[in-house]
Amino acid sequence: MVRIGRQRCNTHETICFRGVFRYLPRSFMAKTSWVNRNERKRATVKKYSALRAELKAKKDYSGLAQLPRDASPTRVVNRCQVTGRRRAFIRRFKISRLTFRELASSGLIPGVTKSSW
């Protein structure tokens, strides 16, 4: 069983996107180790955010250097919520361009239509 967000899916090929079941090829999926590593980085950034802000206010750069590297928010990568892909990320929808194209072509993203002129 694959669990994404609050939705549950019974097969590995089924992807849940805000309550919509979508079948995507496995070639789009990122390795789960990369996705998990990014989540660990997010947790580290959250853990040290108050301390980083305090050290930056004091301009204590040697103290900042003592923190773990993953405590810096610039090390966190934006990843597609559906596939975990990091390249071609569309911030407004929080998905990659490939997933966006699949979902938009199927009419599963409200307000998005294919333009023609």
C-alpha positions in Angstrom: 0.0 0.0 0.0 1.3 3.4 -1.0 0.3 6.4 1.2 0.7 9.9 -0.2 -0.7 12.7 2.0 -3.9 11.7 3.5 -5.0 9.5 0.6 -4.4 5.7 0.5 -3.7 3.8 -2.7 -3.9 0.0 -2.9 -1.4 -0.6 -5.8 2.0 0.7 -6.5 1.1 2.2 -9.9 -1.8 4.3 -8.5 -0.8 7.8 -7.5 -3.2 10.0 -5.4 -3.2 13.7 -6.3 -5.6 15.7 -4.1 -8.2 12.9 -4.1 -7.8 12.1 -7.8 -6.4 8.7 -8.7 -4.0 8.9 -11.5 -1.9 6.2 -13.3 1.6 7.4 -14.2 4.4 5.3 -15.5 7.1 4.3 -13.0 9.8 6.0 -15.1 8.6 9.3 -13.7 9.2 8.4 -10.1 12.3 9.6 -8.3 14.2 7.2 -6.1 12.6 7.1 -2.6 16.0 7.5 -1.0 16.3 11.0 -2.6 12.8 12.0 -1.5 13.5 10.7 2.1 16.8 12.6 2.2 15.1 15.8 1.2 12.5 15.3 4.0 15.3 14.8 6.5 16.8 18.1 5.3 13.5 19.8 5.8 13.3 18.5 9.3 16.9 19.7 10.0 16.1 23.2 8.6 13.0 23.4 10.8 14.9 22.2 13.9 17.7 24.9 13.5 15.7 27.8 12.1 15.3 29.7 15.4 19.0 29.2 16.3 20.1 30.3 12.8 18.0 33.4 13.0 19.5 34.3 16.4 23.1 33.7 15.1 22.4 35.8 12.0 21.0 38.7 14.1 24.2 38.6 16.2 26.3 38.3 13.1 28.0 35.3 14.6 29.2 33.7 11.4 31.6 31.3 13.2 28.6 30.0 15.2 26.7 29.5 11.9 29.6 27.5 10.6 29.3 25.1 13.5 25.8 24.1 12.6 25.2 21.2 10.3 25.3 21.9 6.5 21.7 20.6 6.1 20.5 23.3 8.5 20.7 25.8 5.6 17.4 26.3 3.8 19.1 26.6 0.5 20.0 22.8 0.6 16.3 21.8 0.5 15.2 21.0 -3.0 11.6 21.6 -4.4 10.3 18.3 -5.4 7.1 17.2 -7.3 4.5 16.0 -4.7 3.3 13.2 -7.1 6.6 11.8 -8.5 9.4 13.3 -6.4 11.1 14.8 -9.5 13.3 17.8 -8.7 13.8 19.2 -12.2 11.2 21.4 -14.0 9.3 22.1 -10.8 6.3 24.4 -11.1 5.9 26.2 -7.8 2.3 27.3 -8.3 1.1 23.7 -8.6 3.9 22.0 -6.6 4.4 19.4 -9.3 6.8 18.8 -12.2 6.1 19.8 -15.8 5.7 16.2 -16.8 3.0 15.5 -14.2 1.4 18.9 -14.9 1.1 18.1 -18.5 -0.4 14.6 -17.8 -2.9 16.0 -15.3 -3.8 19.1 -17.4 -4.4 17.0 -20.5 -6.7 14.8 -18.5 -8.6 17.9 -17.2 -7.8 17.1 -13.6 -6.4 20.5 -12.7 -9.2 23.1 -12.3 -8.9 26.2 -14.4 -6.1 24.9 -16.7 -6.9 24.5 -20.3 -4.7 23.9 -23.3 -4.1 27.1 -25.2 -4.5 27.3 -29.0 -4.1 30.2 -31.3 
